[in-house]
Amino acid sequence: MELGQILTAGAIALLLLVSAFFSGSETALTAASRARMHQLASEGSKRAGVVNRLREDKESLIGAILLGNNLVNILASALATTLFISWIGEAAVPVATLVMTLLVLVFAEVLPKTYAIHHSDRAALGVAPVLRVVVATLGPPTRGVTAVVRLLLRLFRADASHVTLSDYADELRGAIELHRGPEQETAEERAMLRSILDLADVDVSEIMTHRRNVVAIDAAMPQEQIVQEVLDSPYTRLPIWRDDPDNIVGVLHAKDVLRAVQNHRDDLSKLDLEAIASSPWFIPDTTNLHDQLQAFRTRREHFALVVDEYGSLQGVVTLEDILEEIVGDIDDEHDKPVAGVRPQPNGSFIVQGTVTIRDLNRKFEWGLADEDASTIAGLVLHEARRIPEVGQAFTFYDFRFEILRRQRNQITLLRVTPPAVAEDRSTPVGVA
């Protein structure tokens, strides 16, 4: 083999290495964890900072990589064709095409990209300094190519807009769904992360304690009886009303009541508990949880009264309610246990009508719709378009709902059978 042929073969091998670098770099930079790069950059990693800056202008990055990769691949193929012509003459073109296709596919595409996809963070940090120089060097021709591409996309009315915030949120939701495992802790972590992202999409009306379950105090009662009501209640903050339950005039805090009792321990009739009650804080039922959480922090309050558009009291919401929406139920020694959901041996669940759909979806990872109703009873009423009788059964969203108990027009107890169990039932499911 002559010296010229040896140099040509060496140049082809070098160009294949450069092509492998470009191919691996593209995969590494697109697959590297955005969160990890951001964390490393905040800790002072200069290479991670370079990675983040390169990915901020993806068009220039991808354009420079593709331009460089195509240049070296085409040059390598041309040199290979010249080399094979000197060896075998006219048959060199198909032979050179086949050999270079195999070499480029294995050593310049599959091999570097396979490594980069499995070691994306490490590879991205390694190639970032070199790619910064490449992008700067190939910047002018790349910008020209990008301008032509945008013009063509505009002619075909294709969307070339940048990624929006909702795209990042969807990416984050997808990452959360990939966080799976057999342990109960994994399911709880996944539910917590989902709940944080959903705070802005959930209104306080969906998690509040409904007015029928709110413990409120009539200001007209004797002071001694009010004190006893506060002591008997498991709650530390109680609304106090006068003349009409909708007319909330204040909120009593148990600590304030105990201080007042200590100061008037000889004669409780001299107490004026309405005077020590704090001013009520009313919020609309359409307030989302994210805004309400910020409002709780700003006002340094933990308790708010929820009203509808007509000013009628709908219920109460507390800081603990919002925290429970994120981390799940928080019970203390004063909380009264409520039998809301009872699993049955056949796979069904006995559920009280007041249990919220969000709690069921989060606890059992169901997919029941909660846009038109907050509670499981409300969902049945909305879908059935009627007030069902005891014993009736319905099928919505592949779930079977059987009415077990009704009090006047309110569904108080029902049996919910998930899809997997409902499909195995031998008896037909009644649909009303």
N, C-alpha and C positions, 0 to 999 in steps of 0.2 A: 504494500500500500504506500503510495506516494505521500510526501509531506503535506501537499495541498489537501488530499483526501482525508488525512488524519485531522488536519485543522478543521475541515468541514464537519467531520463526524463529532469532533469536540464541541464545535459551535452548536450543532443540533442538540447535543446532550445538555449544554448550558441553557439553550432556549427552552428545552423541556422543563428544566428546573425552575426557570423564571415563570413559565406558564403554570407550573404546579403552585408556585408562590401566589400568583394572582388568584387562582381557583380556590385555594385554601383560605386566602385572606377574605374573599367575598363571603364564603360560608361562615367563617369565624365571626366576622363583624355583624352579620345578620342574625346569627344564632346566639351570640353572647348575651348574657342576662343583663337587661337594662338596669334592673334594681341593684345587681351586684356591682356593675360598673359605677353607678352613682354613689354607692356606699364607699367603694375604694377611692373614688375621686375626692369625696368628702373627708376621707382619712389622710389625704395628701399624696395619693398615687398619681404621678405625672402621666404615666402611660394610660391609666384609666381616663384621665382628663382628655387625652388625645383621642381615645376611642369615642368618648361622648361627643367631642367636637366634630369628628369625622362623620358620625351618624346623624348629626344635626342637619347636614346637607347631603342627604342620601343620593340625590341626583348626580352631584359632582363625584361622589365616592364611587357609585356603581359605574358611572360613565368612564371614569379614569381606569378602573379595574378592567372593564370590558375592552376599552381601547387598547390598553397595554397587552391584555391577554390575546386579543385578535392579532395584534402586530407580531408578537413573538410566535404564535402558532402558524401564521401565514409564512413568516420568514423561515421557520423551521421546515415547513413543507416544501418550500421552494428550494432550500438547500438540500433536502433529502432527495428531491427529484433530480437535481443536478448531480448529486453523488451517485445515484443509481444509474443515471445515463452513462456515466463514465465507467460503470461496472458491467452493465448488461445491455446497453444500447436502447433500441426502440421500445422494448418491453418494460422500461423503467417506470413509466407513468402509473400504470395500474399497480405495479408492485410497490412503488413508493407510497401510493395512496393507501394501500392496505396496511403496510408496515407503520406509517405515521398515524393512521387511525387507531391502531392497536396501542402504540406507544402513548399517544395523547390521551386516549380513553383511560388506560390503566394508570400511568405515572403522572399525568398532568390534570386529571379530572377525578376519577374515583378514589385513588389513594389519598391525595391531599384533602379532598372534601370529607372523606370518611374520618380521617384523623381530626379535622377541624370540627366536625359535628359532635364528636365525642369529647373533645377538649376545647370547646369554643371559647371559654373565658381566658384560658391560658394562651391559646393561639392568638386571640384578639389583642391581648396585651403585648405579645411578642412581635406582631407584624405592624402594630400601630405607628411606631416611629418611621419605619420605611415607607409605609403608605402615605404618611403625611407629606413626605418629599415627593412621592409619585403624583399625588393629587395636585400639589403645587406646580409640578413640572408640566403635567398634562392638562392643566387648568384651561388655557385658552382654547385648544381644540375641543376639549370636553364641553365647554360652554357653547361652542358653535354647534356641536352635535345635539346638545340638549335643546337649543333654540329650534333646530329643525324638527326634533321630536315633538316639542310642544305645539309647533305650528301644525304638524300633521294631526295631532290629537284634537286640536281645535277644529280642523277641517272636518273630522269625523265626529265632532261633538262628544268626544270622550271626556270623562271627568279626570282631571289631573290635579285635583285639590290635595291639600296636605291632610295628614291624619288629624282627626278631631279629638276632643277630650273624651267623647263617648266611645271612640275606638279604643283608647287606652283603658277605659273602664271595662269594656267588654273583654279586652285581653286579660285584665286582672281577674275578672269573674271566671274566665276560662282556666286561669292558673289555679284559682281556688277549687274549682271542680276537679282538677287533676290531683289535688291533695287528698288522696284516698288511702284507706287502710282498714284492716279488720277491727282495730281498737275503737272502743267507744269514745276515747279522748279525741281521736281524729275526726269523728263525726261532729263532736261538739266544737272543735276548733273551726271546722268548715262552716258550721252554722253561725258562729260568732263573726267570722270574716264576711259572710254574706250579709249579715244584719248590719254591719258597719256601712257597707256600700249602699244599703237600702234605706238608711235613715232619712235621706231627703225625699224618698218616694212614699213614705208612710206618714199619714196624718195622725194627730193625737187622738182623733175620734176612734181610731182602730185599736188603740191600746188602753184607753182611759177606763176607769172604773165607772160603770154606768150609774146614773142617778138613783136607780132603784136599789143599788147595792151600796150607795154612799151612806156612811154613818154621819148624820148631821144633828145638831142640837137646836131645840126651840129656845130662843132667848127669853120667852115668857115663863119658862119653868122656874121654880124656886132655885136659888143659888146652890143650896145643898144638893139638890137633885142633879144639877148640871155638873157639879164636882164629881158626884158618884158616876155619872155617865162617862166623864173623861177617864176616870180611874178604871172603869169596866171595859173601856174600848181598847183594842189592841193597837190603835193608831196614836201617833203623837200629835197630829194636826187634825182638827175637826172643824168643819164649817158650822157657823152659827147663823140661824135665820130668824126673822121676825115677821109675823102675820101670814107669810106665804113661803113655802119651801123654796120658791124661786128667788125670794128676796134675801139673798145672802148678805149679811151686814158685817161679817168678819170671820176670821179664822183663829180658833183657839189653839195655842200650843200647850202641851201637857206641862212643860217646865214652867211656863208663865203661871199656869193655874196653881201648881204646887207652891210657887213663891208667894202667890196671893193668899193661899190657904195658910201658909206659915205666918204671914203677917196678921191674919185675922182668925187664928185658930180658936179664939174664945167665942166668937160669934160669926159663923159663916154667912148669916143673913146680911151682914154688912158688905159682903163682897159685891163688886160690880164687874163681873167677868166680861161683859160686853165692852167695857172701857179698856180692858187689857188685851182684847183681841186685836190682831193685826188687820190691816186693810185687805179686803179680798182682791185677788189678782185674776181678772177675767181674760181669757184668750179665746179666739175663734176656733171652732172645731176643725178648720181646714189648715191649721198650722202644722207644718211637717216636723218630724222629730229632730232633724238636724238644727233647724232654726230654734226650736223650743229648748234644746239642750244648750245652745249658745245663750239663749235668754235666761235660763236658770243660772248659768255661770255669771252672766253680767249683773243680774239683779241679786245674786247670792240668796236665792230662794229655792225651796224644794217642792213647792205646792202651788198648783194653779187650778182654777175653776174653768171648765170648758163650756162655752155657750154656742148656740147655733146662730144663724143669720137673723133670727127674730129676738135674740137676747135671752132665750130660754135656757135654763141650766140643763146641760146634757150629762155632766159627770165631772170627775176630777182626774187630774194627771199629776204624777209626782216625778221627781228626779229618779227615784228608784224604779219606776215603771219603764223609763227610757233605758236605764242601765240593764234591766232585766230583758229588754228587747234585744240587747247585744249579747249578754253573757248567759241568759237563761234565768230561771226563777232564783231569787235570793230570799231564803227563809231564815228568820231569826227565832229566838225562843218565844216571842210573843205572837208570831203568826199562827193563825188557825188553819189546820190542814183542810183542804177542800178536795173532795173526791170528784175530780173533773173527768178523768179518763180511767176506765178499768179494762185492761186487756182480758179477753175471754179465751178459754181453751181452744175454741174452733178457729181462732185467728181474727175474730171480729173485735170491736171495741164498743163498750157502753160509754157514751159521751153525754155529758150535760149540755143542754142547749146553749148555755152562756159561754162555753169554751170557744176561744177565738180560733179562726182558721189559721192565722199565722203561727199560733202555738202548735197546732197539729202538724202543719207543714214542716215546721222546724224540728219537732220532736221525732216525727216518723218519716221525714223526707218525702211527704206526699206533695202532689202538685195541684191541690184544690185552688180554684180561683178565689181571690179575695178583693177584687175590684168593686163588686156590687154589694158585698155583705161582709161584716166583721166577724160574726159568730157562725157556728155551724148550723144553728137553728135558722139564722137569717139567710144562709145559703140555700137551705131547703125551701124556705118560703119564696125566695127570689126565683129559683128554678122551677118550682111546682106551680107558681102563679095562683096559689090557693092556700087556704089553711087546712092542712091534712088532718085526717082522723087517726086516732090511735089504731095501730095495726097496719096502716098503709105503708107501702114500700116504694121507693123511687130509685132510679139508676141515673146518676149524673157523673160525668167524667170517669166512667167505668167503676165508680164506687156505688155500693148499695146502701141506702139510707132507710132504716125502718123506724117508724115512729112508735116509741114505747110509752110515752107519757105526755099529756098535754094539760096545761092549766089555763082555762079560758081560751084565749087566742094565742097563747105562747107555748111553743114546743119546749118542754123542760128536759126530756130525756129521749135519746135515740140510739139505735145500734148502727154503727158504721162498719161496713165490710170492705176492705181494700180490694183492688182488682184481682190480685193473684188468688185470694181466698174466694172471691165471688165467682170466678170462673170455675172453681172446683166444686161448687155447690151443685148437688143433684136436683134440687127443687127449683122450679122456675122462679125468676125474679119478677115481681109485679111492678109494672111501670104505670104510674098514674099521670 
